[in-house]
Amino acid sequence: MFSEQDTIYMQRALALAWQGRFSTSPNPRVGCVIARGGQIIGEGFHIQAGGPHAEVHALRQAGGLARGATAYVSLEPCAHHGRTPPCAQALIDAGIGRVVAAMRDPNPLVAGKGLTMLNNAGIETASGLCEAQARQLNRGFLSRIERGRPFVKLKTAFSLDGKTALSDGRSQWITGKEARADVQIVRAESCGILTGIDTVLHDNPQLNVRDFPTLRQPVRIVADSRFRLPEHSRLIQDGQPVWIMTCKADSQRFAAYPHVRVFRVAADEHGRIRLPEMLAVLAREGIGELMVEAGATLQSALLQQQLVDEIICYQSPKLLGGNARNAFTLPENPVALQSEPQWQTQKVDILGQDIKWVLAIA
């Protein structure tokens, strides 16, 4: 069904789409290549929500040569009017002869309508080329649409003996500068960063992208069931977006801070935030990839409720000792974990003296 040349062009479209990973949300990452006669005549990717889509950039580059050419798109062209006109119609108007999509768009506003519109205009269409890579590329967008919750990636840093902080809570610089710089990239690739109120009260973090000023700043999200976040915290005072997820909201408390949003979420039987409901709220608000940088309590709760999709571990060769704090607080009885998801190593990198270890559910 697909030729070797088709695969080469789609791989290029996927590589282009990856360039928009810091700026497209809540829209998906999409790349487009237009080719004819064995040559690429136009290409582009979606740069930012509200701006032209990938197909439009590629068509502008191809100009009149687009007539009769093949367009390779990493996601089905849209068929609806949003902040921009439908890309399917743009391809029709340009006289494209064939469209190959890596995958259909599950968004109910599209969901096959783009390919149908192209077919009805007499354009040959096909989908499913490099679909696995396309789904990985847009795992946050797809999770939000298909599962009603973000793709959750839990980041932790620990010592060689599995500790995250000394017994008194001090944890600064467990890992080296290379690992810390990599964390900034992972943050920038995320729509939001979730932490717990205890981490905020103890560490007063900013949770921002510091080393790369041109990259986007993800929304900082605080799980704060009793609404204890202080106004003097760095999260509130730096002026960047902060969302507070709480069970006891006071609508007037942060009224003077337009960058702060407060969401009321139901409590569980222990008075803590119902995590599945919180994730559903975040998905409805456009959070696709959610990075978790929290303490052992919140991290362990997400793991125990099987709400984590990926774990990113940064391991240092340092030793912190037996009294130091553990990364997780999980049940001691191993029988209780037999039904838990099994994690598999996806990738291991050496960053300076540290190891980055990425795991996903089998």
Secondary structure, DSSP 8 states (H G I E B T S, - for coil): ---HHHHHHHHHHHHHHHTTTTT-TTS---EEEEEETTEEEEEEE--STTS--HHHHHHHHHGGGGTT-EEEESS----S-SSS--HHHHHHHTT--EEEESS---STTTTTHHHHHHHHTT-EEEE-TTHHHHHHHTHHHHHHHHTSS-EEEEEEEE-TTSEEE-TTS--TTSS-HHHHHHHHHHHHT-SEEEEEHHHHHHH-------S-TTS---EEEEE-TT----TTSHHHHT-S-EEEEESS--TTTTTT-TTEEEEE--B-TTSSB-HHHHHHHHHHTT--EEEE---HHHHHHHHHTT--SEEEEEE-S----TTSEES----S-GGGGTTS--EEEEEEEEETTEEEEEEEE-
